[in-house]
Amino acid sequence: MTRAGFLRAGAAAALLAAVRGAAALTPPPRRRTMIATRTIPSSGEALPVVGCGTWRTFDVGTDESERAPLAATLAALFDAGGSVVDSSPMYGRAEAVVGDLVAASDARARAFLATKVWTHGRDAGAAQMRESLRRLRTDHVDLMQVHNLVDWRTHLPVLRDWKAQGRIRYVGVTHYAASAYAELESVLRGERIDFVQVNYSLEERAAERRILPLAAERGVAVAINRPFGSGSLFAQTRGRPLPDWAAEFGCASWAQLFLKFVLGHPAVTCAIPGTRSAEHMLDDAAAGTGAPLDAAARRRLLERWNAL
């Protein structure tokens, strides 16, 4: 069954019908619970294993036709039991869009808001973080990350100060490229951080060699960006049937299978696929139910992928 076919057969139509404008995050009438959570090592807090990324997808204007689908996307995430919404000043208007939609429906308590600092210099970094709080319409963020390790030696002490003041709950660092893993490893070994965000997917597996094991060793939560890789995962599997054994893990689409592969790594805390579609968010969230792929299933999927 294809991703599109599964979604047409599911509850996505009911979800979209429930959205009553760009400012609304009206819960859809049919509730699906994302059962799985993973523990944030530094605190013991449980975090839902599937969230939502906003790069490109949430960089829109104020027109209702642009924002209504995003309101539906967040409604799908929250209704499924998800909470993580990840953004950045680098993502254009995404922070402000998230802030407007969450505030309009009083959904702040349901959201684990993550964003980033992406500039050089202590003063510029502090100013950018204050602006992020303003855009997100909140007095604190759940996770502040140094985006792509830009000037991380300057920013991490400031993030820790803000954490002590209650303006940040967790401190993290991010990257999306294997070429930066040596520096990322150095930060993981030498600094006290709560989260690392890194790219990892069926086609981008470099992180599993050193970054993911090191994060587990150091007690650092792991958020996964690019869980669908560069997009070739869907291109390579379009029109192909799911493996027969995928049903054993509750997978009804390739997206769910790809996410369950990522979540099958024991070091991973959550995955944050980016989407502007409530239908896709509902599909992605379903990967948070049932069991992730075990080691044997992950090997079988890798063999299938390598044979394509």
N, C-alpha and C positions, 0 to 999 in steps of 0.2 A: 504494500500500500504506500502510495506517495504521501509526502507531507500535505500537499494540497487536498488530496482525497480524504485523508483522515480528518482534516480540519472542516471540510464541508459536511462530514458526517457527524461532527461533534457539536459542541455548544457555542461555537464562535458567533453564530448569528444572533443568539440570545444575548451574548455579551455586548455586541456592537449596538443592538437595539436599545440596550439599557443606557447608553451614553446620551446625555441630554445637553450637549454643548461643550465647548472647549474648556470651560471652567469647572465642569462636573467630573467627579470621579465616582459616579454612582455605581455601587456594587452590582454586578450582574445577578440575575435572579437564580442562577444555578451555581452553587458553590462547589469548588473543587479544592481540596486541601492538599497543600504541599507538605507531606508528612516529614520528609527528611530534613534534619538539621545537623550541623557539625559544630563542635566547640571551638571558640576562639581561645587558644592556649593561654594567653596572658591574663584572661579574666574568668574563663569558664562559661561565658555567655554563649547561648545557643544561637546559631545563625542559619537561616534557610539556605539551602545549597544552590539555589538558582536565583539570580538577580537580573538586573537590566542595565546594560550600558547605554550611553547617550551620544557617543561620538557620531557625528554627522546626522543621526536620526532625529535628534531633538533640536537641531539648529534651525528653527523656523521663526517666522514672524508672529504677529498678533492675530492674524486672520483666523476665524473660527474653523474654516475648512482645513487649515493646517494643524490646528491644535486639537481638534476633536479626536482624531485617530490616536494622538499621544495620550490624551486623557483616558481613552479606552485601554491603551497599552498599560498604563499604570494601574487602572482598575483591575485588569486581568492579573497583574503581578500580585497586588495586595490581596485580592480575593482568593488567590491560590495559596496564600500564606507566605508569600515572598515579601522581602522588605528592602533589599539592597538596591539602591539606585546610584550609579556611579557617573560622575561628571568631571568637568575640568574647565578652567578659564580658556584653555586651548580649544574648546569645543564650540566656539562662537557664542550663540545665545542660549545654549543648552541649559546652563545653570539657572538662568532667569525663567526659562520655560518650566523646568522642574519645580522651581520655587513657587511660581504662580499656580500651577496645577495642584500641587500638594496643599498649598495654603487655602485655595478656593474651596476645598472640600474638607478642611480640617483633618487632613490625613497625616499630619506630622508624626503622630505617635506610632503610626504603622510603618513609617519609612526609616530605614537605616541609610542616611544620606552620606555619601562619600564623594569627596572632591579632591582637588590637588592644588599645589602651589607650583607655578611654572614661570619663574623669572630669576634674575640674578640680583643679589644684594639683600641684606637684612631688612632695610626699610621698605624696599619695593615688595619683598615677599610678604611682610606684615600688611601692607596696604592692599595687596592682591587678596589676601585671605579675608580681610575685613569686607572687601567688595563681594567676595564669594558668599559670605554670610548674608549680606544685604540682598544679593540676587536670590539666594535660596530661602529668604524670608525666615531666618531662624537665628537664635542667639548662640547656637553651637552646631557643630557637625559631628557625626558619629565617627567618621574617619577622614583625616587629612593626610594626603600623601605627597611626597616630593616627586613630581611628574618627570619621568625619564631621567631621574637622578640629577636634574639640573641644579647646580650649586647646593648639593645636599649637605655639605659640611657647614654651610651657613644656616640653612633652613632647619635642620633637625633640632638644634638647641631651642630655636624659637617655637617649634611645634611642641616640644616638651614643656616649655613654659606655658603655652596655651592649654595644654592638657592639664597641668597643675591648677590652672585657673578655671577649669570646667568648660572651656570654649571648644575643646576637642576631646573626644572620648578615646580615640585610638590614633596612633601615629604609624605611617607606613611609607614605603617607597615603591616606585613602579618602573617597569620598562616593557617594551614590546619586541625587542630584537635580541637575538642570540649574541650578536656582536658586543653587547653590553654586559654579558653575564659575568665576565671576570670582575668588573667593578661591582656588580650587584652582589656577587659572592663576598667581596671584601666588606661591603656594608653589612651583610648578614652576619659575618663573623665578628665584626668589630663594634657594632652599634646595638643599642637596645631599641628594638622596634616591635610593633604589634602585628603588622601586616606587610606582606610583600605581594605586589600584583605583577603578574608576568604572563607572557603568551604561552599557551600550551594547547595542542590539539592533536588529532590523529596524524596530521601532516607536519606539525611543528613540535617535535618531541625532544628538542635539545634540553629543555628545562628539567627533564626527568633524570638526566645524568648527574647533575650536581646541585642545582638550585632547589628542587623539591626535596631531596633527602636532607639538605642542609637546613632548610626551613623547618622540617620536622625535628631535626636534632636540636635546633635553637629555640623551639617553641614559638614559632612565628606562623600566624595564620596566612593562608595563601588564597588570593583571589585570582581567577584566571580570566584574562582578556583573550580575544581572538579564539574562542573555543571551537569555532568553525573554520579556523585557519584564514587563508586569504580569499576564501570563497570557492576554491577548487573542490572542496569536499562535496558540495552540492552539484557542481558541474560534472564531476566524475561519476556521481551516483544517480543523476537524473534519469528517470525511466527504468532504473534497475530495481528489482524486488529486494526487500529486506531479507537477510539471512533467516532461514526457518527458525533458528534458535533465538532470534531476537525477542520473540513473544515470551520466552521464559523469563525475561527481565522486564516485561511490561512495555516494550518498545513498539509503538505504532507508527513511527516515522523515522527517517534518517536523522533528523535533527535530534530526536530523543536518544538515538543510538550514539551519535557523536558526543552529546553531553554526558551520557552515562559512561562513555569511555574516559572522559576527563575526570568525572567524579569517582571513577574506579580507582584512581591513584589515592592512596591513603593520606598523603600530605595535603591534598586539596580541600579547602574549606568551602569555597563557593565558586561558581562560574557566573560570568556577567555577559551573556550574549547581547549584542546590540540589535535593537529592532524598533521600528515605528509602527508595527502591526500588532493589534490586539490578538489576532488569530495566531500569529507566530509566538507571541508571548504565552498564550494559553498552551500551545504545543510545547514550548520550551519548559514551562513550569511543570508539565507532566513528567519530565525527566527527573523531577525531584521526588517522585513517588516510586514505591517499590525498591528493589535492590539495584545498586550500581553494578556494572560489569565486574565479575570476579577476574582473577588473573588469567584463567583459562579462556574466558570469553574475550578478554582484551587481546590475547594472542591470536585467537581465531579472527577477530575483526582486523587486526594488523595484517594477517595473511591475506584476507579478502581484499583489503585496501592495496596491498603491494601487488596483487594479481590484476588489478584494474588497468 
